[in-house]
């Protein structure tokens, strides 16, 4: 049985293309069928034997999806991997790369572990979202990190009514609201003042953005919770965004429903590593302290 891998990378960066060529060559030498999105082939100059595929069939029956780049590349790869439940490995070629499992200096080691099958797979909670207006569906999607409803006009505050589990919570005059997963707690939700939540925790996060309200603290709810965000009929239009990649305009009076996703994203883990270590490394936290280690 032929083993297979799909490569997803940032075609606009020369360094990413070089690393993609190296990974493709090593996987082909190990007997893998290597796939690449057809629209990206011309930009990557990959070795002979790499199979161009359309987006719709890219990850069908694939053993593993490799995302070479930053978090944006990883999220693009997740869109291909999630529907077919394919394991996804992130190799960070960007800056922070919070979603990546391996760093640029360890690409060769990562490929060797893929070839040997020496890895495990974790499942990450996702969000399903749908938006309705005047009784009709205007948007339906999902997110790994977060779903946001934000103001569509810079100069005007957005009025949002937020319900949790079918009960009214609060009406916010704000720039928007972030609904996030634990995976996304270190992304937009963190920038908006939300807490860091360990990925193993099953929970949902709701974080108001610049809310003009006495009660504007971030909330952590049960994983079974349902959020309903209603754009006030007398406010300006809003924008719905999933993972910073897919957006829709929301007219006043629209209602957005966010709940736990039916399909998780399956992430490859090469070696056990406490999330604390990842947090310290990615955020460069001052473990020693400004006075240095005095012991």
LINUR-V363131 format. One line per field, one symbol per residue. ss: DSSP state (H for helix, E for strand, C for the rest). psi: psi as a letter, one per 20 degrees, with the letter a starting at -180 (. if undefined). burial: + if it has 9 or more other ideal C-beta (glycine too) atoms within 8 Angstrom, else -. Layout:
ss = ???
psi = ???
burial = ???
This chain:
ss = CCCEEEEEECCCCHHHHHHHHHHHHHHHHCCCEEEEEHHHHHHHCCCCCCEEECHHHCCCCCCEEEEEECHHHHHHHHHHHHHHCCEEEEEECCCCCCCCCEEHHHHHHHHHHHHHCCCEEEEECCEEEEEEECCEEEEEEEECCEEEEEECCCCCCEEEEEEECCEEEEEEEECEEEEEECHHHHCHHHHCCCCCCCCCCCEEEEEEECCCCCCCCCEEEECCCEEEEEECCCCCCEEEEECCCEEEEECCCCEEEEEECCCCEEEEECCCCCHHHHHHHHHCCCCCCCCCCCC
psi = ppqqqppproiipggghghgggggghhghjjqppqqphiighihlrqqipopqqghjgjpkqhqppoobahggghghhhhhghjkpqpppoojbeglhiqhqrhikgggggghggikmrrpqppqrpqqqpqpljqpiqparqgfqpqorqiphipqpopppqpljppgqpporiapporrhhjijcghghjjrqppphiporqqooqolpmqhnkqqqprqiiqpppoppphjarqrpppokjhpqqpoqpiqpppprpqhprpoppphqppqhgggggghilqmhhriiroj.
burial = --+++++++++-+--++-++++++++++-+-+-++++--++--+-+---+--+----++--+-+++++++++++++++-+++-+-+++++++++--++++++----+--++-+++---+-+--++++++++++----++-++++++++++++----++++++++-------+++++++++++++++++++-+-+--+-+---+++++++-+-+--+-+--+---++++++++--+++++++++-+--+++-++++++++++-++++++++----+--+++-+-------------
